[in-house]
Amino acid sequence: MTHYDLAVIGTGSGNSLVTPDFDDKSVAVIEEGTFGGTCLNVGCIPTKMFVYASDVADAVRGSGRYGIDSTLDDVRWLEIRDRVFGRIDPIAQGGKDYRVNGPNTTAYLGHATFTGPTSLTIDVDGVPQEVTADQIVIATGAHSVIPPVVAESGVPFHTSDTIMRIDRLPRSLVILGGGFIASEFAHVFGALGVDIRIVTRGPAMLRAEDEEISRDFTQLAGKQWELHLDATLTGARERDGEVVLELAGGETVAGEMLLVATGREPNTARLGLEKAGVATHSDGRVQVDDYGRTTVPGVWSLGDATSPYQLKHVANHEARVVAHNLAHPDDLQKFNHEFVPSAVFTHPQVSSVGLTEAQAREAGIDLTVKVQRYGDTAYGWAMEDTTSIFKVIADRKTRQIVGAHVMGPQASSLIQPVIQAMSFGLPAPEMARGQYWIHPALMEVVENAVLGLDFE
């Protein structure tokens, strides 16, 4: 049995824990999949590279309204795919090589299971390796949830882990789900010419967003893709080379391929946490305090394995906090989840931070709300934009912005000044008038939204 100062299970954000503070420590890095975790290999980075290609395709199709005639002659899927993974795969391999050959790290390529509070068994190609560690960090990420109706039917399907590696574009793609993963892949493949059919149990797309954003996005989605809302899945089967989903009421939806995008859950069920005494929430997330400590001394957790926010920037923040706390136990830092932003890179883009209007009203806040249309600004005129909005919500008494929600081009960038104002306590009037806003940049949408708040 080998003993280490630190053992890290998972090489997504967990891999960044091994900072120079640990150069004089012995460290075990454990990974049963591909080094780099979800974001690098099957998540936010490769998807955005595909999104960019799809944005270009959309721009070609929409050029006519600006007096430019253009046609989309061909989509070379294999070139698109290989451009993405030609960049991604070497990075993942490099991360693996770095840990395998590190001077103070030992890489275990296998699945880890707790055998006690400070001990692990690692299955490396069927050979158990026993290790102990003074400190253990659980950073195992999450995996796709497959509804039993699909799993038990035997039909072929993809998840976000596999759909980007396909060898050819299907003629049609059925997407089960209506959240951010479903919306992003609907854009990726729809813009490249695939017929998209979305089946979701909810009454709208992106239901976690502000109600106004969700409603408007659903209307625009319905003009791009075939939507089946309020759908109850009752069965799945194959027919003539297609996957057929059976819905309550007798309706069927068929497509050449099926993408299941019904959410993700933590990779914790197979860790043997009960043997260590590590407590979990009802949804499988590891219970941690504000410092990243689990219910067992010396065991920590971060990222999708514990956080309600399945976002890379949150996991990175938590990794920095845990790394500091491991190295400086007398100067502990807390996680900061106060103003967590998110973005959905679909068409149109969606971003948000803080409270929705409904949440703010439920909290009893005396609100002022402004919905600013892109089309009412000079750059919005240039874009011929008629649907995009920037919604900002503020507290009349404190004059602080409590939420912002954007739907339109560059939404993920336009929201950043509001995130800064909220994070640093800058009142809305000072944000609006305390700086220059470049004219006629698209950022004037933000300026006008904040100026439009009524504090009288």
VOLOPA-208084 format. One record per residue (C-alpha): x, y, z. Coordinates in steps of 0.05 Angstrom, whole numbers, padded with zeros to 5 digits, always signed. Layout:
residues N
XYZ/...
END
This chain:
residues 456
+00000+00000+00000/+00028+00068-00021/+00016+00131+00020/+00010+00201-00009/+00004+00270+00020/-00053+00285-00029/-00097+00243-00075/-00141+00276-00128/-00196+00236-00161/-00212+00267-00228/-00171+00310-00276/-00220+00364-00297/-00214+00424-00252/-00185+00377-00201/-00122+00372-00242/-00108+00446-00229/-00103+00432-00154/-00032+00409-00160/+00000+00478-00158/+00073+00495-00141/+00050+00495-00068/+00052+00419-00073/+00120+00412-00106/+00148+00382-00042/+00089+00335-00032/+00073+00267-00059/+00010+00269-00101/-00033+00214-00132/-00075+00235-00192/-00130+00186-00209/-00168+00186-00275/-00210+00130-00305/-00229+00168-00368/-00195+00220-00411/-00150+00272-00378/-00179+00342-00376/-00250+00326-00355/-00317+00343-00386/-00304+00415-00408/-00241+00401-00448/-00262+00336-00480/-00337+00332-00487/-00364+00398-00460/-00357+00472-00464/-00293+00478-00506/-00307+00431-00564/-00380+00451-00567/-00363+00524-00575/-00315+00507-00631/-00373+00472-00666/-00419+00530-00649/-00371+00579-00683/-00374+00539-00747/-00450+00537-00743/-00452+00612-00730/-00413+00622-00795/-00463+00579-00832/-00521+00619-00803/-00487+00684-00824/-00482+00660-00896/-00556+00642-00897/-00576+00708-00868/-00533+00753-00911/-00589+00771-00959/-00621+00821-00912/-00557+00863-00916/-00557+00864-00992/-00506+00808-00999/-00523+00747-01041/-00488+00684-01017/-00502+00610-01015/-00479+00554-00969/-00452+00505-01020/-00427+00450-00975/-00415+00429-00904/-00352+00386-00896/-00369+00354-00830/-00306+00313-00823/-00263+00375-00832/-00305+00412-00780/-00300+00354-00731/-00226+00341-00742/-00208+00415-00735/-00240+00413-00666/-00210+00349-00640/-00144+00361-00675/-00138+00417-00624/-00171+00383-00564/-00141+00313-00565/-00067+00334-00562/-00083+00378-00501/-00116+00320-00465/-00057+00275-00482/-00008+00328-00460/-00043+00334-00393/-00038+00260-00384/+00035+00257-00402/+00050+00315-00355/+00020+00279-00295/+00048+00210-00314/+00118+00239-00319/+00112+00290-00263/+00169+00291-00212/+00122+00287-00152/+00058+00259-00182/+00037+00188-00194/-00018+00178-00245/-00066+00120-00235/-00108+00106-00297/-00168+00071-00267/-00229+00076-00223/-00222+00094-00150/-00266+00068-00094/-00262+00088-00021/-00247+00032+00028/-00243+00078+00088/-00238+00152+00106/-00166+00157+00081/-00158+00096+00037/-00175+00079-00035/-00173+00019-00081/-00158+00037-00154/-00176-00013-00208/-00121-00006-00260/-00135-00054-00318/-00166-00104-00270/-00108-00100-00220/-00127-00068-00153/-00078-00015-00127/-00085+00004-00053/-00068+00075-00033/-00077+00120+00027/-00072+00195+00032/-00072+00250+00084/-00119+00291+00041/-00167+00266-00014/-00204+00310-00064/-00266+00285-00100/-00270+00320-00168/-00304+00266-00209/-00351+00309-00250/-00418+00286-00277/-00449+00242-00331/-00510+00243-00376/-00577+00219-00348/-00611+00168-00393/-00687+00160-00382/-00705+00087-00368/-00753+00087-00427/-00694+00099-00474/-00643+00056-00436/-00689-00004-00433/-00713+00001-00505/-00646-00018-00536/-00649+00037-00588/-00583+00069-00609/-00572+00139-00581/-00520+00191-00570/-00505+00237-00511/-00464+00301-00509/-00404+00255-00496/-00410+00220-00564/-00450+00263-00613/-00391+00307-00632/-00350+00247-00656/-00399+00220-00707/-00371+00204-00776/-00427+00236-00817/-00483+00285-00808/-00552+00252-00803/-00609+00276-00846/-00651+00286-00783/-00636+00288-00709/-00686+00278-00653/-00664+00313-00589/-00695+00291-00524/-00692+00349-00475/-00703+00424-00475/-00646+00453-00433/-00580+00484-00450/-00547+00421-00479/-00607+00408-00524/-00610+00480-00546/-00536+00484-00563/-00534+00420-00604/-00599+00439-00639/-00562+00501-00664/-00498+00464-00680/-00531+00411-00724/-00590+00452-00748/-00545+00507-00777/-00506+00453-00813/-00568+00429-00849/-00595+00374-00804/-00670+00371-00793/-00680+00381-00718/-00738+00353-00678/-00739+00369-00604/-00781+00330-00553/-00785+00359-00483/-00832+00347-00425/-00835+00421-00408/-00880+00476-00437/-00820+00516-00461/-00746+00513-00477/-00693+00536-00427/-00742+00536-00369/-00687+00551-00318/-00680+00621-00349/-00721+00682-00334/-00793+00669-00358/-00790+00725-00410/-00725+00698-00439/-00751+00627-00440/-00816+00648-00474/-00782+00690-00527/-00729+00638-00540/-00781+00584-00548/-00818+00626-00600/-00753+00635-00640/-00734+00561-00631/-00801+00541-00661/-00784+00579-00724/-00719+00541-00732/-00734+00471-00706/-00794+00425-00698/-00815+00429-00625/-00856+00379-00586/-00871+00412-00519/-00907+00383-00459/-00888+00314-00486/-00891+00250-00444/-00844+00196-00470/-00876+00127-00467/-00832+00085-00513/-00775+00082-00563/-00763+00035-00621/-00727+00028-00688/-00762+00031-00755/-00733+00032-00825/-00665+00059-00802/-00694+00111-00756/-00705+00118-00681/-00778+00130-00664/-00800+00162-00599/-00870+00145-00577/-00907+00199-00539/-00970+00199-00496/-01031+00208-00539/-01005+00165-00595/-00958+00217-00628/-00891+00193-00654/-00827+00231-00671/-00774+00198-00715/-00704+00215-00736/-00642+00183-00764/-00605+00195-00699/-00626+00207-00627/-00590+00254-00579/-00609+00246-00505/-00599+00313-00469/-00641+00304-00407/-00591+00330-00356/-00529+00306-00319/-00517+00277-00250/-00455+00271-00207/-00405+00214-00215/-00410+00193-00143/-00451+00129-00141/-00392+00083-00153/-00342+00116-00107/-00360+00077-00044/-00371+00141-00006/-00411+00105+00047/-00348+00065+00067/-00312+00131+00080/-00372+00162+00115/-00378+00218+00064/-00450+00245+00062/-00486+00262-00002/-00548+00301-00021/-00610+00265-00047/-00587+00278-00119/-00519+00246-00107/-00479+00310-00098/-00425+00306-00044/-00442+00349+00016/-00390+00402+00030/-00385+00464+00074/-00366+00534+00049/-00293+00513+00047/-00301+00450+00005/-00295+00402+00064/-00339+00340+00064/-00367+00308+00127/-00302+00269+00135/-00239+00306+00158/-00187+00307+00104/-00236+00293+00047/-00255+00350+00001/-00298+00358-00061/-00309+00408-00117/-00340+00418-00185/-00398+00379-00214/-00390+00324-00161/-00415+00372-00108/-00437+00439-00137/-00509+00455-00159/-00476+00496-00214/-00451+00450-00269/-00407+00504-00298/-00333+00503-00313/-00320+00572-00286/-00351+00551-00220/-00310+00488-00217/-00247+00528-00231/-00264+00576-00175/-00276+00519-00127/-00211+00486-00147/-00173+00550-00131/-00206+00555-00063/-00193+00482-00046/-00121+00486-00070/-00110+00546-00024/-00144+00512+00035/-00102+00450+00027/-00038+00490+00026/-00059+00540+00079/-00102+00505+00131/-00096+00564+00179/-00122+00614+00128/-00184+00581+00098/-00222+00614+00042/-00296+00605+00026/-00330+00588-00039/-00364+00649-00069/-00428+00630-00105/-00463+00697-00097/-00466+00720-00169/-00456+00660-00215/-00466+00676-00289/-00483+00627-00344/-00490+00627-00419/-00523+00583-00471/-00487+00585-00538/-00547+00571-00581/-00582+00614-00633/-00595+00666-00607/-00546+00665-00549/-00574+00669-00479/-00538+00692-00415/-00559+00707-00344/-00535+00726-00275/-00571+00735-00209/-00645+00730-00196/-00700+00722-00248/-00757+00772-00244/-00802+00719-00212/-00749+00701-00160/-00738+00774-00143/-00812+00787-00133/-00819+00724-00091/-00762+00751-00047/-00803+00814-00035/-00755+00862-00069/-00783+00929-00091/-00764+00921-00164/-00750+00965-00223/-00743+00927-00289/-00720+00950-00357/-00723+00909-00421/-00678+00941-00473/-00684+00918-00545/-00621+00913-00587/-00661+00943-00644/-00668+01009-00607/-00593+01023-00610/-00550+01045-00668/-00513+00980-00674/-00578+00942-00669/-00601+00981-00730/-00538+00958-00766/-00555+00887-00749/-00628+00893-00770/-00643+00861-00703/-00717+00857-00683/-00718+00802-00630/-00658+00809-00582/-00666+00837-00512/-00626+00857-00451/-00666+00853-00387/-00640+00883-00322/-00673+00879-00254/-00654+00924-00195/-00674+00939-00124/-00705+01009-00119/-00682+01018-00047/-00609+00998-00053/-00603+01016-00128/-00564+00951-00136/-00575+00906-00196/-00601+00838-00173/-00607+00803-00240/-00595+00809-00314/-00618+00765-00372/-00598+00771-00444/-00621+00739-00509/-00585+00758-00572/-00517+00762-00607/-00458+00768-00560/-00502+00756-00499/-00446+00721-00463/-00401+00783-00470/-00453+00838-00461/-00472+00813-00392/-00401+00818-00363/-00405+00892-00342/-00467+00876-00301/-00432+00817-00269/-00376+00864-00249/-00425+00916-00221/-00461+00864-00180/-00397+00831-00155/-00365+00897-00132/-00429+00930-00106/-00432+00985-00157/-00501+01019-00157/-00536+01020-00224/-00535+01096-00233/-00460+01098-00221/-00450+01040-00269/-00489+01077-00323/-00460+01147-00314/-00394+01134-00281/-00358+01113-00345/-00355+01124-00420/-00393+01076-00465/-00365+01071-00535/-00413+01097-00588/-00441+01065-00629/-00419+00998-00600/-00468+00943-00584/-00450+00953-00511/-00498+01013-00513/-00553+00961-00504/-00526+00951-00433/-00519+01026-00421/-00590+01041-00443/-00618+00983-00403/-00586+01008-00339/-00605+01080-00353/-00677+01058-00363/-00684+01033-00292/-00733+01076-00252/-00709+01093-00182/-00758+01150-00170/
END
